[in-house]
Amino acid sequence: MDIHERLRSLERENAILRQQLSILRAQVAVSLATHPIPFDALFHQLPLPMVLFAPDGLAVAMNQANAQLVATPIDEVVGRYNIFNDPVAQKQGFVAAFESARRGRVTTMPPTLYNTAEANIAGRVIDQQFWSETTYFPIYDALQRLVLIGELNRDVTDWVRMHEEEQRLAATLREREQHFAALFDQIRFGIVTIDESGRILDCNRAMSAILGFEREELIGKRILHRTHPDDREADQALWEELLNGARDSYTIEKRYLHKDGHIVYGRMTCIAIRDANGQITFLARLIEDLSAQRAAEAEAEAGRRLLQDIIDQIPALIFVKDVAGRYLIVNERLARFAGYRPQDMIGKVDEDLFPPALAEYYRAFDREVIESRRSIQRDDDRWTADGLTAFTTIKFPLFDHAGNIYGVAGVALDVTERRQLELERQRIEQQLREAQRLESLGAMAGGIAHDFNNLLVGVLGNVSLALSETPADHPMHNLLVQIEQAALRATELTNHLLTYTGRHQPEMQRIDLKQTVEEMEHLLRSMIPHRIELVFVPATTPLPIEANIAQVRQVLMNLAINAAEAINGSGVVTITTGLRELCAHELSSMQIGADQPPGQYAALTVQDTGQGMDETTKARIFDPFFSTKFTGRGLGLATVNGIVRAHRGALELVTAPGQGTTFTVYWPLVTSPPTQEEMSPPSQSTPVQTTNTNVGVNSTVLVVDDEPAVRHVAQRMLHRLGFTVYDAGSSDEALAIMREHGERITLALIDLTMPGMTGDELADTLLKQFSTLRIILTSGFSRQEVPAHLRATGKVSFLAKPFTMNTLSQAINTALSSHAL
């Protein structure tokens, strides 16, 4: 029986004794009235220790049970002891209780410790301590007069000791509870007690810190609700096994949701607390916060990953081995070179990864480093999937703090790439020199074309004047026509040169390359010898490009004719159009346009089965005036070069002696939808009108050109057209004439490229001073040479050199009608 049950039993016994005392008092009163039993016999037989006092406090009777309890003879108390004379009784409150009984109240004192002090009862020495509970009660006679005060004593030593033990145990329990509470709150693990429904009964301070909630906020809530949604299912399954008795506990790692929303990583152990019958009384969860550990692991992993990333980015093969030859660290390049993944090499030795001979070579190299205790460098070549690769390898020993070698590290540099870079640098330098040479050629060709056009002004202009004065039936008329046709062909030649140099900028429009090539099929078949088979392979979809259709046709015609002329005897020329997606690497190898951006291009390919070209010929084919044909002028491919560059395209050439030649021209594809203007068919140009011989009647023109022949021809033509003409050989002369006669001059014919003040600068100056003046700028180059701000004025026109009487007349009509460029 535990102490609590014993205390409850003593309380019940005390109540029964009190009840028995009341019954006994009533019985005594009745017995004394009806049966004359001697009081002493009855009093001494009572099993309850009692003392009777007179109201004045003198002890008048004490029974044997009380004498036995206090180990004091009766005669030492009765008639001798007076409670009012006992200071101890006064001090301990017995007198006060006695007085209370004298006033008619039954009063019970708290248990009091007694010491018998070696009392001698019936020859037996008693030396003991005990606890007595004393009750004072009044005794009345038949007239309800107070006659005696009874003292009832009961040995409650066992009860007191049990009460003391209960108090001690309670104190111990409180102390333990305090210790447990301190431990519960101070332990670094989160602890939460829950019932079988999963609701929180209590939690410690660490748990509050882990989840960010106060204890009061958590109690009554379901613990599973603080688990990350992705981890609840696994926890729930183990929880149900625990409730079903399939397990007594379980441990899992999972994530919790902090109050502020961030994730807390924890290792949770759940335990079921059961009673003697195996029934669950409550469950406890112990949570270890792993967030710091995970953060440290993440930091360590980040450091390891950073180291791995660094060595992976280093352009070398890097490794670390222990002294037994096991790989500890490898980078991506080494693993890729060896044909493995990095994780597949870790822990392996060379014999596990490489052929025997190569493994032995690596191991011997390692042993040499370990034995010499110094770094060693070697150059060697290895065959790889990409061919022969050259390496420079440095291996060095790794020492610990005690100076002992614990491993070997190695760095192998792929010098093949360095050699390739050196070759590439040489190639780029060669291309730069070639570009500079072509630029010089272009500058020379442009200068020649410009000067030649000035000369042709004199030829065409004079022929035009002569034809205007020679009837068609005159013997000289046909000769003059032939001279004019030769001059026009010479003009075409200079236009080829200008196209090569990029100084001739044609008008661009949106066209379909596929359709343009298809439209050329009939013409090309008529130009190609019948012994050559001409094959067309068109694209399956339209190929919209922004180009000058005449120049696109010229490129196709030049390439097709060159391809046919490259074939001795019979052969095939194949013309293909298609869509190509070009990357930067592909464009970098182009003969023309290597610097163009990657993207979608419309491809025009002309392939022949001719004799092909060697490297010497291939290097010069785009040079002006270079030709392998006896009758060739050497401007066909030079013109293709200029047209491709002007269109920001690219050109690829594949050829070899005896293997034919393939030219592929890539035109930038237009990806935007066509505008309404582009969708509308081009309008037909107005037919050229015959020369109006009276166009300059009563008008004055200023001719400005540094070439006397050009001024002379222009003067004669303008006189023929009815103009009054002033001429100047420089801008300064022109300004002097305009200051003197400017009010009468309505039109100025000015050369663009003059020394000193150029033609466009002179035009700027004149337009500021003479607002009604109209200007025609002339040049051997294209109209794109005219600055945009002059074209925007509406007062400036352009006339290309060389010009005839008819083209000059049209230009004047345009200028005087204020038609802008």
C-alpha positions in Angstrom: 0.0 0.0 0.0 1.5 3.4 -0.9 1.7 6.3 1.5 -1.3 8.2 0.2 -3.6 5.2 0.7 -2.2 4.7 4.2 -2.9 8.3 5.1 -6.4 8.0 3.8 -6.9 4.9 6.0 -5.6 6.7 9.1 -8.0 9.5 8.5 -10.9 7.1 8.2 -9.8 5.4 11.5 -9.6 8.8 13.3 -13.2 9.6 12.2 -14.4 6.2 13.4 -12.7 6.7 16.8 -14.4 10.1 17.3 -17.7 8.6 16.4 -17.1 5.7 18.9 -16.2 8.3 21.6 -19.5 10.1 21.2 -21.4 6.8 21.3 -19.4 5.7 24.4 -20.2 9.0 26.2 -23.9 8.5 25.5 -23.7 4.8 26.6 -21.8 5.8 29.8 -24.4 8.4 30.7 -27.2 5.9 30.2 -25.4 3.1 32.0 -24.5 5.3 34.9 -28.2 6.2 35.3 -29.6 2.7 35.0 -26.8 0.4 36.1 -24.7 1.2 39.1 -21.4 0.0 37.4 -18.3 1.2 39.3 -16.8 4.2 37.4 -13.2 3.0 38.0 -13.9 -0.4 36.5 -15.4 1.1 33.4 -12.9 4.0 33.1 -9.9 1.8 33.3 -11.2 -0.7 30.8 -11.7 1.9 28.2 -9.2 1.2 25.3 -8.9 4.9 24.7 -6.2 6.8 26.6 -8.1 9.4 28.8 -7.5 11.9 31.5 -10.3 13.6 33.5 -9.6 17.2 34.8 -11.6 19.2 37.2 -12.7 22.5 35.7 -9.9 24.2 37.7 -7.3 22.1 35.8 -6.4 19.5 38.3 -6.2 15.9 37.0 -8.8 13.9 38.9 -8.5 10.5 37.0 -6.3 8.8 34.3 -7.0 5.4 33.0 -4.6 2.6 32.3 -4.6 3.2 28.5 -3.3 6.7 29.0 -0.7 5.7 31.6 0.6 3.1 29.2 0.7 5.6 26.4 2.7 8.3 28.3 4.6 5.8 30.3 3.7 7.6 33.6 2.1 6.0 36.7 -1.4 7.2 37.5 -0.6 8.3 41.0 2.1 10.7 39.6 -0.7 12.5 37.7 -4.0 12.2 39.5 -4.4 14.8 42.3 -0.9 16.2 41.5 -0.8 17.6 37.9 -2.6 20.8 37.1 -2.6 21.9 33.5 -2.6 25.5 34.4 0.7 25.0 36.2 2.5 23.4 33.3 4.5 26.0 31.3 5.0 23.5 28.5 1.3 22.9 28.2 0.9 26.7 28.3 3.5 27.1 25.6 2.3 24.4 23.3 -1.4 25.5 23.3 -2.8 22.8 25.5 -4.1 25.4 28.1 -5.9 27.3 25.3 -7.5 24.1 24.1 -8.5 23.2 27.7 -10.1 26.7 28.1 -12.0 26.1 24.8 -13.4 22.8 26.2 -14.4 24.7 29.5 -16.4 27.0 27.2 -18.3 23.9 25.8 -16.4 23.2 22.6 -14.7 20.0 21.7 -11.1 21.0 20.7 -8.5 18.8 19.1 -4.8 19.7 19.2 -2.4 19.1 16.3 -0.2 16.0 16.8 2.4 16.6 19.5 5.7 14.9 20.0 6.1 13.1 23.4 9.3 11.8 25.0 8.8 9.2 27.8 12.4 10.0 29.1 13.1 6.4 30.4 9.9 6.0 32.3 9.5 2.8 34.5 6.2 1.1 34.2 5.6 -2.2 36.0 9.3 -2.8 36.1 9.7 -2.1 32.3 11.9 0.9 31.2 10.3 2.7 28.4 12.4 5.1 26.4 10.5 6.2 23.3 9.1 9.1 21.3 5.6 9.1 19.9 3.1 11.5 18.5 -0.2 12.0 20.2 -3.3 13.7 19.1 -5.1 15.3 22.1 -8.8 16.2 22.2 -10.4 18.2 25.1 -14.2 17.9 25.6 -16.6 19.1 28.3 -18.5 16.7 30.6 -21.8 17.8 32.1 -24.1 16.4 34.9 -27.8 15.8 34.5 -28.4 19.5 35.2 -26.0 20.4 32.4 -23.5 21.7 34.8 -19.8 21.4 33.8 -18.3 18.9 36.1 -15.3 17.6 34.3 -13.0 18.2 31.3 -12.0 15.1 29.4 -8.6 14.7 27.7 -8.6 12.0 25.0 -5.1 11.0 23.7 -4.5 8.9 20.6 -1.1 7.6 19.4 -0.8 9.0 15.8 2.9 8.3 15.5 2.3 6.1 12.4 0.1 8.7 10.9 2.5 11.5 11.6 5.4 9.6 10.3 3.4 8.7 7.2 2.4 12.3 6.9 6.0 13.4 7.3 7.0 10.8 4.7 4.2 12.1 2.5 5.5 15.6 3.0 9.1 14.4 2.4 8.0 12.6 -0.7 5.9 15.6 -1.8 9.0 17.8 -1.3 11.1 15.3 -3.1 8.5 15.2 -5.9 8.4 19.0 -6.0 12.2 19.0 -6.1 12.2 16.4 -8.8 9.5 18.3 -10.7 11.5 21.5 -10.4 14.6 19.6 -11.6 12.6 18.1 -14.4 11.0 21.4 -15.3 14.5 23.0 -15.4 15.8 20.1 -17.4 12.6 20.2 -19.6 13.1 23.9 -20.3 16.9 24.0 -20.5 17.6 21.0 -22.6 18.7 21.9 -26.1 16.3 19.4 -27.7 12.8 20.4 -28.4 10.3 18.3 -26.4 6.6 18.2 -26.9 4.0 16.0 -25.3 1.0 15.1 -27.3 -2.2 13.0 -26.9 -3.3 10.3 -29.3 -5.1 12.8 -31.5 -1.8 14.6 -32.1 -2.7 17.7 -30.1 0.1 19.3 -28.1 -0.2 19.0 -24.3 3.0 20.8 -23.3 6.3 21.8 -24.8 9.6 23.1 -23.6 11.4 26.4 -24.3 13.6 24.8 -27.0 10.5 23.7 -28.9 9.1 27.2 -28.8 12.5 28.5 -30.1 12.6 25.9 -32.9 9.1 26.8 -34.2 9.0 30.5 -33.2 5.8 30.2 -31.2 5.1 30.9 -27.5 4.2 27.8 -25.4 0.6 29.1 -25.1 0.3 29.4 -28.9 1.3 25.7 -29.4 -0.8 24.0 -26.6 -3.9 22.5 -28.1 -2.6 22.6 -31.7 -1.9 19.6 -33.9 1.9 19.1 -34.1 1.6 17.7 -37.6 0.4 21.1 -38.9 3.9 22.5 -38.2 5.4 19.8 -40.4 6.4 20.7 -44.0 3.6 19.4 -46.3 6.0 17.3 -48.3 7.1 15.4 -45.1 3.7 14.8 -43.5 2.8 11.6 -45.3 5.9 9.7 -44.1 5.4 11.0 -40.5 1.7 10.1 -40.5 2.4 6.5 -41.6 4.9 5.9 -38.8 2.5 7.6 -36.3 -0.3 5.2 -37.2 2.1 2.2 -36.7 3.0 3.6 -33.3 -0.6 4.0 -32.2 -1.4 0.5 -33.4 1.3 -1.0 -31.3 3.4 -2.1 -34.3 6.3 0.0 -32.8 7.2 1.7 -29.6 9.1 4.6 -31.2 10.4 5.9 -34.5 13.0 8.4 -35.6 12.9 10.4 -38.9 14.5 13.6 -40.3 12.0 16.1 -41.6 11.3 19.7 -42.1 9.2 22.0 -39.9 7.6 25.3 -40.7 8.8 28.2 -38.5 6.3 30.9 -37.6 8.0 33.4 -39.9 7.8 31.0 -42.8 11.4 29.7 -43.1 12.1 25.9 -43.0 13.7 24.3 -39.9 15.4 20.9 -40.4 15.0 18.5 -37.5 15.6 14.9 -36.4 12.5 13.8 -34.6 12.1 10.8 -32.3 8.5 10.0 -31.2 7.9 7.7 -28.1 4.7 6.3 -26.8 4.4 6.3 -22.9 2.2 3.4 -21.8 0.8 2.3 -18.4 1.1 -1.1 -16.8 -1.7 -2.4 -19.0 0.0 -1.3 -22.2 -2.4 1.6 -22.8 -0.9 4.9 -24.1 -1.1 7.6 -21.5 0.6 10.2 -23.7 3.3 10.5 -26.4 6.4 12.5 -26.5 8.4 13.9 -29.4 12.0 14.9 -29.1 13.2 17.2 -31.9 16.9 18.0 -32.5 17.3 21.2 -34.6 19.5 20.2 -37.5 19.3 23.6 -39.2 22.8 24.7 -38.0 24.2 21.3 -39.0 22.5 21.5 -42.4 23.8 25.0 -42.8 27.3 23.9 -41.8 27.0 20.9 -44.2 25.7 23.2 -46.9 28.6 25.6 -46.2 31.1 22.7 -46.3 29.4 21.4 -49.5 29.5 24.9 -50.9 33.2 25.1 -50.1 33.8 21.7 -51.6 31.7 22.7 -54.6 33.5 26.0 -54.9 36.8 24.2 -54.9 35.4 21.7 -57.5 34.0 24.5 -59.6 37.3 26.3 -59.5 39.3 23.3 -60.6 36.6 22.4 -63.1 37.0 25.8 -64.7 40.8 25.7 -64.9 41.8 24.7 -68.4 43.9 21.8 -67.3 43.6 18.2 -66.2 43.8 18.2 -62.4 43.9 15.4 -59.9 44.9 14.5 -56.3 45.9 10.9 -55.3 46.8 9.4 -52.0 50.1 7.5 -51.6 48.3 4.3 -52.6 47.4 5.8 -55.9 43.7 6.2 -55.2 42.1 9.3 -56.7 40.8 11.7 -54.1 40.0 14.7 -56.4 39.5 15.0 -60.1 38.1 17.8 -62.2 35.7 17.6 -65.1 38.3 17.9 -67.8 40.3 15.0 -66.5 37.2 12.8 -66.1 36.1 13.7 -69.6 39.5 13.1 -71.0 39.6 9.7 -69.3 36.0 8.8 -70.5 34.4 8.7 -67.0 32.3 10.8 -64.7 34.3 12.4 -61.8 32.4 10.4 -59.2 33.2 7.2 -61.0 37.0 7.9 -60.6 37.0 8.7 -56.9 38.5 5.9 -54.9 39.8 4.1 -58.0 43.4 3.5 -59.0 44.9 3.9 -62.5 44.8 0.1 -63.0 41.0 0.3 -62.6 40.6 3.1 -65.2 43.2 2.9 -67.9 44.9 0.3 -70.1 47.8 -1.6 -68.4 50.6 0.2 -70.2 49.2 3.7 -69.6 48.3 2.8 -66.0 51.9 1.7 -65.4 53.2 4.9 -67.0 51.1 7.0 -64.6 52.1 4.9 -61.6 55.8 5.1 -62.4 55.5 8.8 -62.7 53.8 9.0 -59.3 56.5 6.8 -57.7 59.2 9.0 -59.1 57.6 12.1 -57.6 57.2 10.4 -54.2 60.7 9.0 -54.1 62.3 12.3 -55.2 60.1 14.4 -53.0 60.0 17.1 -55.6 57.8 18.3 -58.5 58.5 16.8 -62.0 57.4 18.2 -65.4 57.0 16.2 -68.5 55.7 16.8 -72.1 53.9 13.9 -73.8 51.3 13.3 -76.5 48.2 11.2 -76.2 45.7 10.1 -78.8 42.2 11.2 -77.9 38.8 11.1 -79.7 39.8 14.5 -81.2 43.1 13.3 -82.5 46.7 13.7 -81.2 46.8 15.9 -78.1 49.9 17.4 -76.6 50.2 17.8 -72.8 52.6 19.4 -70.4 52.1 17.6 -67.1 53.4 18.7 -63.7 53.2 16.4 -60.7 54.2 17.4 -57.2 54.1 15.7 -53.7 51.8 16.8 -50.9 53.2 17.1 -47.4 51.4 17.1 -44.1 52.5 19.3 -41.1 55.0 16.7 -40.0 56.7 16.7 -43.4 55.3 13.3 -44.5 54.0 12.7 -48.0 50.3 11.9 -48.0 49.6 12.2 -51.7 50.5 13.4 -55.2 48.8 16.2 -57.1 49.0 16.7 -60.8 48.2 19.4 -63.4 48.3 18.6 -67.1 48.0 21.5 -69.5 46.7 20.8 -73.0 49.2 22.7 -75.1 47.5 21.5 -78.3 45.0 24.3 -77.8 47.8 26.8 -77.3 49.4 25.6 -80.5 46.1 25.8 -82.3 45.6 29.4 -80.9 49.0 30.3 -82.2 48.1 28.9 -85.6 44.8 30.7 -85.4 46.6 33.9 -84.5 48.8 33.4 -87.6 45.7 32.8 -89.7 44.0 35.9 -88.4 47.1 38.0 -89.1 47.2 36.5 -92.6 43.5 37.4 -93.0 44.2 40.9 -91.7 47.0 41.3 -94.2 44.7 40.0 -96.8 42.0 42.4 -95.8 44.4 45.3 -95.8 45.6 44.2 -99.3 42.0 44.0 -100.5 41.2 47.3 -98.9 44.2 48.8 -100.8 42.9 47.2 -104.0 39.5 48.5 -103.3 40.8 52.0 -102.7 42.8 51.8 -105.9 39.8 50.3 -107.9 37.5 53.0 -106.5 39.9 55.7 -107.5 40.4 54.2 -111.0 36.6 53.9 -111.4 36.0 57.5 -110.3 38.8 58.9 -112.6 37.6 56.7 -115.5 34.1 57.9 -115.1 35.3 61.5 -115.4 37.1 60.5 -118.6 33.9 58.8 -119.8 32.0 62.0 -119.3 34.1 63.5 -122.1 33.6 60.5 -124.3 29.9 59.9 -123.8 29.1 63.6 -123.6 30.9 64.4 -126.9 29.3 61.4 -128.6 25.9 62.4 -127.3 26.5 65.9 -128.8 27.8 64.5 -132.0 24.8 62.2 -132.3 22.4 65.1 -131.7 23.9 66.9 -134.7 24.3 63.9 -137.0 21.3 62.6 -139.0 20.6 58.8 -138.9 21.5 58.4 -142.5 24.9 60.1 -142.2 27.9 57.8 -142.7 29.3 58.8 -139.3 26.1 58.0 -137.3 26.7 54.3 -137.0 30.3 54.9 -136.0 29.2 57.3 -133.3 26.6 54.8 -132.0 29.3 52.1 -131.7 31.5 54.6 -129.8 28.6 55.3 -127.4 27.9 51.6 -126.8 31.6 51.0 -126.1 31.5 53.9 -123.6 28.4 52.5 -121.9 30.1 49.1 -121.6 33.0 50.9 -120.0 30.5 52.5 -117.6 29.3 49.0 -116.6 32.9 48.0 -116.0 33.4 51.0 -113.6 30.1 50.1 -111.9 31.6 46.6 -111.3 34.6 48.2 -109.7 32.4 50.5 -107.6 30.4 47.5 -106.5 33.6 45.7 -105.5 34.7 48.6 -103.4 31.2 49.1 -101.8 31.0 52.6 -103.1 28.0 51.7 -105.3 24.9 51.4 -103.1 21.9 50.0 -105.0 18.2 50.5 -104.0 17.0 47.8 -101.7 13.6 46.1 -101.6 12.0 43.0 -100.2 12.3 40.1 -102.6 11.8 36.3 -102.5 15.2 34.7 -103.3 13.5 31.4 -104.2 11.3 33.2 -106.8 14.1 35.4 -108.1 16.3 32.3 -108.8 13.4 30.5 -110.5 12.7 33.5 -112.7 16.4 33.3 -113.9 16.2 29.6 -115.0 15.1 30.3 -118.6 17.8 33.0 -119.1 20.5 30.9 -117.6 19.6 27.9 -119.7 20.0 30.0 -122.8 23.4 31.2 -121.6 24.9 27.9 -120.5 26.3 25.6 -123.2 24.1 22.5 -124.0 26.9 20.2 -123.0 26.4 21.4 -119.4 23.4 20.0 -117.5 21.8 22.8 -115.4 19.9 21.4 -112.3 17.7 23.6 -110.1 16.8 22.5 -106.6 14.4 25.2 -105.2 13.6 25.7 -101.5 10.3 24.4 -100.2 9.3 27.7 -98.7 9.7 31.4 -99.7 13.0 33.1 -98.7 12.4 36.8 -98.1 15.5 39.0 -98.2 16.2 42.7 -98.3 18.2 43.2 -101.5 18.6 44.8 -104.9 17.1 42.3 -107.3 19.3 43.3 -110.2 22.4 42.6 -108.1 21.1 39.3 -106.9 20.5 38.3 -110.5 24.0 39.5 -111.3 25.5 37.3 -108.5 23.6 34.3 -109.8 24.6 35.0 -113.4 28.3 35.5 -112.6 28.5 32.3 -110.4 26.6 30.2 -112.9 28.7 31.4 -115.9 32.0 30.8 -113.9 30.7 27.4 -112.9 30.0 26.4 -116.5 33.3 27.8 -117.8 35.1 25.8 -115.1 33.9 22.5 -116.7 35.9 21.0 -119.6 33.6 18.9 -121.7 30.3 17.8 -120.2 29.3 18.3 -116.6 26.7 19.5 -114.2 26.0 22.8 -112.6 23.5 22.6 -109.7 21.8 25.7 -108.3 20.1 25.3 -104.9 18.2 27.6 -102.6 17.3 26.9 -99.0 17.0 28.1 -95.5 20.1 27.8 -93.2 20.7 28.5 -89.5 24.3 29.6 -89.1 26.1 29.7 -85.8 29.1 32.0 -85.0 31.6 29.1 -85.5 30.2 28.4 -89.0 30.3 32.1 -90.0 33.9 32.4 -88.7 35.1 30.1 -91.5 33.4 32.1 -94.4 35.6 33.7 -97.1 33.3 36.8 -97.0 31.2 38.0 -94.0 33.0 36.1 -91.2 32.0 38.9 -88.9 28.2 38.7 -89.6 25.9 37.8 -86.7 24.6 34.3 -86.3 21.0 33.6 -87.3 18.8 32.5 -90.2 20.0 33.1 -93.7 18.7 32.4 -97.2 21.3 30.3 -99.0 22.0 30.4 -102.8 24.4 27.5 -103.8 26.1 27.1 -107.2 28.0 23.8 -107.5 29.9 22.6 -110.5 31.7 19.3 -111.4 34.6 21.2 -112.9 38.3 21.0 -112.3 38.3 22.9 -108.9 40.9 25.3 -107.6 44.2 25.0 -105.8 45.0 27.2 -102.7 46.9 29.8 -104.7 43.9 30.4 -107.1 41.4 30.2 -104.2 43.3 33.0 -102.4 43.1 35.4 -105.4 39.7 34.8 -107.0 38.1 37.9 -105.5 40.8 40.2 -106.6 39.8 42.7 -109.3 41.3 42.0 -112.7 42.4 38.5 -111.7 41.1 35.8 -114.1 42.1 32.3 -115.1 40.4 32.6 -118.5 42.2 34.1 -121.4 39.2 36.3 -122.4 38.1 37.1 -118.8 38.1 40.6 -117.4 38.6 39.5 -113.8 35.6 41.4 -112.4 32.9 38.8 -112.1 33.8 37.4 -108.6 35.1 40.8 -107.5 31.6 42.1 -108.3 30.1 39.2 -106.3 32.4 40.1 -103.4 31.2 43.7 -103.4 27.5 42.8 -103.8 27.7 40.3 -100.9 29.4 42.8 -98.6 26.9 45.5 -99.6 24.1 43.2 -98.6 25.8 42.3 -95.3 25.8 38.7 -96.4 28.4 35.9 -96.3 30.0 33.6 -98.9 31.4 30.1 -98.4 33.8 28.5 -100.9 34.5 24.8 -101.0 36.9 23.6 -103.7 39.9 21.4 -104.3 41.7 20.3 -107.5 39.7 17.7 -109.4 36.8 17.9 -107.0 34.8 20.8 -108.4 33.8 24.0 -106.7 30.8 25.1 -104.6 29.9 28.7 -103.9 27.2 29.4 -101.3 26.0 32.9 -100.8 24.1 33.6 -97.5 21.6 36.5 -97.6 20.2 37.7 -94.2 16.7 36.5 -93.9 13.9 39.0 -93.3 11.7 37.7 -90.4 9.3 40.6 -90.1 6.0 40.5 -92.0 6.0 42.5 -95.3 4.4 46.0 -95.2 1.5 47.0 -97.4 3.9 48.9 -99.7 6.2 45.8 -100.0 3.1 43.6 -100.8 2.0 46.0 -103.6 3.5 45.3 -107.0 6.1 47.9 -108.1 4.8 50.6 -110.3 6.1 50.9 -113.8 8.5 53.7 -114.3 7.7 56.6 -116.6 9.2 56.1 -120.0 12.3 58.3 -120.7 11.2 61.4 -122.6 13.1 62.8 -125.5 15.4 65.6 -124.8 13.7 69.0 -124.5 16.0 71.3 -126.4 14.3 74.4 -125.0 14.5 73.4 -121.3 17.1 76.1 -120.4 15.6 79.0 -122.3 16.2 82.2 -120.3 17.9 80.2 -117.4 21.5 80.4 -116.1 23.5 77.4 -114.8 26.8 77.3 -112.9 29.0 74.2 -113.6 31.6 73.5 -110.9 34.1 70.7 -111.6 37.9 70.4 -111.1 38.1 68.4 -114.4 38.3 70.8 -117.5 37.1 68.1 -119.8 33.9 67.5 -117.7 33.3 71.3 -117.5 33.8 71.6 -121.3 31.3 68.8 -122.2 28.8 70.0 -119.6 29.0 73.6 -121.0 28.3 72.4 -124.6 25.4 70.2 -123.5 23.9 73.0 -121.4 24.3 75.5 -124.2 22.5 73.0 -126.5 19.7 72.8 -123.9 19.3 76.6 -124.0 21.1 77.6 -120.8 23.4 80.4 -120.1 26.4 78.8 -118.5 29.1 79.9 -116.0 31.9 77.5 -115.1 34.3 77.2 -112.2 37.2 74.8 -111.5 36.9 75.0 -107.7 34.6 75.9 -104.9 36.3 79.2 -104.3 35.8 80.2 -108.0 32.2 79.1 -107.7 31.6 81.3 -104.6 33.1 84.3 -106.4 30.8 83.8 -109.4 27.7 83.4 -107.2 28.6 86.6 -105.3 28.6 88.4 -108.7 25.9 86.6 -110.7 24.0 84.6 -108.0 20.7 86.4 -108.4 20.5 85.2 -112.1 21.7 81.6 -111.5 18.8 79.2 -111.0 20.8 75.9 -111.1 24.3 74.7 -110.1 25.9 71.5 -111.4 28.5 70.6 -108.8 31.1 67.8 -108.6 31.0 66.0 -105.2 34.7 65.1 -105.0 36.7 68.2 -105.5 39.9 69.1 -103.7 39.6 71.8 -100.9 36.0 72.6 -100.2 34.1 69.5 -101.5 30.9 69.6 -103.5 28.5 68.9 -100.6 30.2 71.6 -98.5 29.8 74.1 -101.3 26.1 73.0 -101.7 25.6 73.7 -98.0 27.1 77.2 -98.3 25.1 78.1 -101.4 21.7 76.9 -100.1 22.2 79.1 -97.0 22.8 82.2 -99.2 20.5 81.5 -102.1 17.2 79.9 -101.0 15.8 79.6 -104.5 18.9 77.9 -106.0 18.5 74.3 -107.2 21.6 72.0 -107.1 22.6 68.8 -109.0 25.5 67.0 -107.4 27.5 64.8 -109.8 29.9 61.9 -109.0 31.5 58.8 -110.4 30.2 57.0 -107.3 26.6 56.4 -106.2 23.9 58.7 -104.9 24.5 57.4 -101.4 27.6 59.6 -101.3 25.3 62.6 -101.1 24.8 63.5 -97.4 21.3 62.7 -96.0 20.7 66.3 -94.8 21.1 67.6 -98.4 18.8 64.9 -99.8 16.2 66.0 -97.2 16.1 69.6 -98.4 14.2 68.8 -101.6 16.6 71.2 -103.4 19.4 68.8 -104.3 19.4 66.1 -107.0 22.0 63.6 -108.1 23.5 62.8 -111.6 25.8 59.9 -112.0 28.9 60.2 -114.1 29.3 59.6 -117.0 26.1 61.2 -118.3 24.6 61.8 -121.7 22.6 64.7 -123.1 19.4 62.8 -122.4 20.3 61.9 -118.7 21.5 65.5 -118.1 18.2 66.9 -119.4 16.2 64.5 -117.2 18.3 65.5 -114.1 17.7 69.2 -114.9 14.0 68.7 -115.2 14.0 66.9 -111.9 16.0 69.6 -110.1 13.9 72.5 -111.4 10.7 70.7 -110.4 12.0 70.6 -106.8 12.0 66.8 -106.8 14.0 65.5 -103.9 16.5 62.8 -104.1 
